[in-house]
Amino acid sequence: MLLEDIGFYTLSDDRAKNVSIDSPLWRCELLLTDKCTFKCPYCRGMREDLRGTLTFKEAKNVVDLWIAEGLRNVRFSGGEPTVWKDLVKLVAHCKKNNVEKIAVSTNGYSDLDLYKRLIDAGVNDFSISLDACCAAVGDRMAGRKDSWDVVVKNIKEVSQLIYTTVGMVFTKENIAQAKENVLFADSLGISDIRVVPSAQYNKALKILETLPSEILDKYPILRYRINNVKKGRNVRKMTKEDSGKCWLVLDDAAIAGGYHFPCIIYLREGGNPIGKVGDNMRKERENWMNVHNCWEDKICREMCLDVCIDYNNKVAKFKET
């Protein structure tokens, strides 16, 4: 399966062949706030020095820096981005400036009317958390009572309007129901399913190997991940055969608290930023890539996702030829 077929990652051969600090920015993620309406047990939040809520001016400044560099796809997250009061306005600004894909990662608990307004403003990709197939486990995973029913109803509605994936984080709390979770999500009309063990629970999802082929054939991201599991690959973790360079940092970025990080995983895992937000970010990212050995960095080595590893390996092969 081609990497370009797995949704927001947009990891195409063409991108891999031409990646540089002068190529378009393919995937940038901005954390708007650390505030959230859920208390998911597996979420460790943001580093203390990154916490807080951006002003509209601060967020727009980041987006405008990216737009000037040919921004193709942007994702807004947090915290919970839908509690950030200027989200609709920022989305509209991205659409006005011809950003192709505008994505929002959400817990799905906000008012349906807000999700519809975001779609009208330009959002064309929602990623909604769904960590359970029943209310009892769902509410525990969200750390909030009476949340699961609201989220499920919103997923059903939003999926009819726009490309919508569900993200499933598996821990010891819900791994036994992994297959049931996927089958339940399939009943909601969603576009794809992303399954990821939590950063603290990197266990191969062997239980999902028995999913029927008709389910896997419907969801490219899910199929890619389960096929890897069948081959004995973890969702996370590099091997010594993998590229020690992260080419993704050249045309990809994650920003929080006024700092830019190698990727969203590095940010979430408490890694140090590459530098401060500013006009020189891409050159700083190139310098970081040239001196950084991913295999020697525990965050990269243990937490990098299969799709990112595959892409970096692909770029490395192109560079050799």
N, C-alpha and C positions, 0 to 999 in steps of 0.2 A: 504494500500500500504506500502511496506517495505521501510524504509528510505534508504537502500542501492541502491535503484532503481532511485535515483534522482541526478545522475550525479556526479559532482566533490565533492559533500559533503561527499560521501563514509561513511555514518554514519550507519554502519552495526551492527547487534546484536553481532557478534564476536568481533568487535572493542569495543563495549560498555562493554562487559563482561570482557575484558582483559586490559582496559585502565590503564596505569601507566606511570611513567617517564622512564620505561625501554621498553615500547612497541614501535613499529616503529612510526616514525613521519608521520601522515596520510595526513595532509594538511598544507602546509606552504606557506605564501604569502610574497613576497619581493617587496617593492616599490623602483624602480630603480631611479626615477627622479620625480621632481615636474613639469617639463616642459610638456606642452600640446599644441596641435594644435587647440584645441577647447576652447570655453569659455562658457560651459554649465551653465545656470543661477542657477541651483540647486546645483552645485558643489561649496563647500566652500574651496576646496584645502586642503593643509596640514598645520599643525601647523608651525608657523614661525621657530621654532628651529629645525624642521625636514626637512625643505626645502633644495633643492640642488640636485646634481647629483652624484651618486656613481661612483667611479672608478671601472674598471674591477676587480682589486685586492680586493677591499672592497666587491663587490658583490660575487666574487668567495669564499672569506673567509666565508661569511654567508652560502652559499650553501654547502661548504665542511664541516662546522660544522653540518649542517643538515644531509648530506650524512653519516657522521660518526655515526649518531643516527638512521640510517635505513630509510631515507627519501623515502616515497612512491610517494607522489604527490606534485608538486610545482606549484605555480602560480606567474607570473611576471606581475606587474601592475605599476601604477604611480599616478599622471601624465599619460602621454602616453608612455608606455614602448617601442613602436616601434621607438621613436626618440632617444632612448639610443643606441649609436653606436655599442656596443659590444653584443647586444642581441643574435645574431645568434651564436656567439662564446660561450656564457654562456649556451644557450640551448644545443649545441653540447656537452658541458662538462657534463651536467646533463644526457643526453642520454648515454654517454660513461660510466657513473657511475650507470647505471641501474635504474634511476628514472622512475617509471612506467608511470606516467601521467605528462606531461609538458604542462601547460596551460598559455595562454596569454590573458589578458583583454585589449581590444583595442577599440578605437572609430571607427575603420574601415576605416580611411581616408588615410592611408599610401599606397604606391605603391603596386599593386598586386604582383609584382615580389618579394618584401620583404616578404610578407606573404608566398609565395611559398618557398622561401629560408628557412624560419623558419620551415616550414613543413618538408623540406628535412633534416634539422638539428635535428629534433626530436619533434617539437610541435605536439601534437595530440589532442589538445582541444583549440578552440578559443571561447572567449566570446566577442561579438561585440555589442556595444550600438546601439539601434534603437528605438528612442522615438517618432516616428511619421510615418504616412502612406502616407504623401505627402511632397513635397519639401518645401513648404512655412513654415509649422510648424516644419519640421525637421531642417531646417536651423536656425530657431529661437531657438530651443532647443539646438542646437550645438553652437550657438553664432557665426556662420560663414556662409557666403553666399556660395552657390554652393557646399555645402558639402554633402547633402543628396543623390544626384545622384551617387556620387563616392562611398559612403558607401553601398548603395543598390547594385551597380554593384559588389563590392568586396564580399559582403555577398553571392550573387548568385554563384560566382566563387569558393570561399573558401569552401562553403557548399558541393560542389561536391567532394572535396578532403579530407575533414577531419571533425570530429565531431565539429559542430559549433552551439552554442546557441546564441540567441539574448537576451540582457538585456533591459527591458523597465522600465524606471523610470517615474512614473506618478505624475504630479503636477496639480495645477489648470489650468495651461496653456494647458494641453493636455488630461486631464481625460475624457472629453466628447467624444474623439475619441478612447478610450481604446479598445473597441471591434473591431473597424475598423483596429486599429494597429495590433492586434493579427491576424486577418484574412489576412492582407497584409503580415505579416511575414510568415504565413503558405505557401504563394505562392512562397517563395524564396528558398525552399528546405532545410530549417534549421533542426537541430536535436532536439532542445527543446527551450522553451521560459520561461524566468524568468521575472516575473512581480513584481515590488516592488514600493510602494509609496515612494517618497523621504523622507528623514529623517525629513524634515520640514512639511510633509503633510501625516501623518499616517491615511489615510482614507481607510476603508474597500472597496475593489474593487467590490462593489455590481453589477456594470454594466456588469462585466464579468461572472456573474452567468448564463446568458442566452446564453453563447457560446454553439454551438452544440456539442453533445457527441462525434461525430467523430473527432472533433478538440482536445478535451481534451484527448481522448484515444490515440492520437498520441504523446503527450508530457507529460512524467511523472512528470517533475518539475511543469509545468503549472497546471496539474491535481491536484497534491498535494496541491498547493497553493489555487486554486479555491475551492476545497473541504473544506479547512479550512474556507474560507470566507463564504461558505454556512452554516457552523456550527456556524457562528457568531464570529469567531476568527479574530483578526487583523493579518496582516502580521508581524507587530512588536508589542511588549509589553508583559511582563510577567504578570501572575496573582499570587495571594498569594498561590495558590495550587502548583505552579511550584517549582522545586528544586532551593534552594538558592545558590547551589554550581555550579560552571562552570567546569565540568570535561573535557571540550574540551581543556582547557589550557595545559593539561598534554601531549597531542600528536598532538597539533595544534599550529600554531604560526603566528604572523604577525610582520614584521620588517620594520622600516623606520629610517633613520638618525642615525644608530648605536644603536638603542634601540629596545627591543622586548616588544610587547603589548599583552594583553589578547586575542584579536581577531582583525580582520580588522575593524569591526564596532566601537570598542572601540577606535581604532587609528583614524578613520575618524571623530569621534565625539569629538576629542580633549581631550580624557582621558589621564591620566598619564601612562607612561610605567611601566612595572614591573621592568626592569633593563636594563643594557647595554648588548650588544651582547658579548658573551664569552662562555667559556667552561661550566660555571655553570648555564646556562639558564634554563635547565629543572628542576633543584632543586629549583631555584628561582620561577619558575612557580608553582611548587607543594606547596611551602610555601605560595604563593599568594592565591592559591585556598583554602587552609586550613583556612585562616583568613578572606577571603573576603566574604561578604554577598551580593549577587547580587541584592536581593530585596531592600536593603538599598542604592544601587548605582543607581542614576538616569539614567545613560547611559544604564546600564544593564536592568533596570526595563522597561524603555520606548522604547529602541531601539533594543533589542535582537530579532532576527528573529525566526519565528515559527519553522523552521527546527532545529535550535540550541537548542531551548527550549525543543522540543520533545526529542532530543538526551540526554540532561542532565537529563530529567525526566526518561528516559529509564535506564541510568546508575545508577541513584539513586535507582530504583527498584531492579536492579541486586545486588546492594550493601546491600540491606535490606534482601535479601534471602540467 
